[in-house]
């Protein structure tokens, strides 16, 4: 590969790796809404951000937290499990999933996330 072509490939890869400004704004809006206790606004922001970046574990965590605020435990469980699939070391998702499973009465599954 020519040096110029290699540089173009590197620049293109770098550009793709940069954060989408709209997605970053939606994520910030979602976290701000969570901090303010506004579950519905947070859910909308994270849903829109996930449409652009579905493999972002932090966005799934935020969607799960928003669902918890709205007491949509089944949705929270799904979002938090997806966050952990994408990033198994995401401790906040693991802890919140345990609380959600407890609220759902699923005590057998409650401790499974801590064993992984």
JOBELKA-V689076 format. One record per run of one state. SS is the DSSP state (h for helix, s for strand, l for the rest). FROM is the first residue (numbers start at 1). TO is the last residue. If there is no record, write none. Layout:
# JOBELKA-V689076
((SS & FROM & TO) (SS & FROM & TO))
This chain:
# JOBELKA-V689076
((l & 1 & 2) (h & 3 & 17) (l & 18 & 20) (h & 21 & 35) (l & 36 & 38) (h & 39 & 52) (l & 53 & 56) (h & 57 & 69) (l & 70 & 72) (h & 73 & 86) (l & 87 & 90) (h & 91 & 103) (l & 104 & 106) (h & 107 & 110) (l & 111 & 111) (h & 112 & 115) (l & 116 & 116))
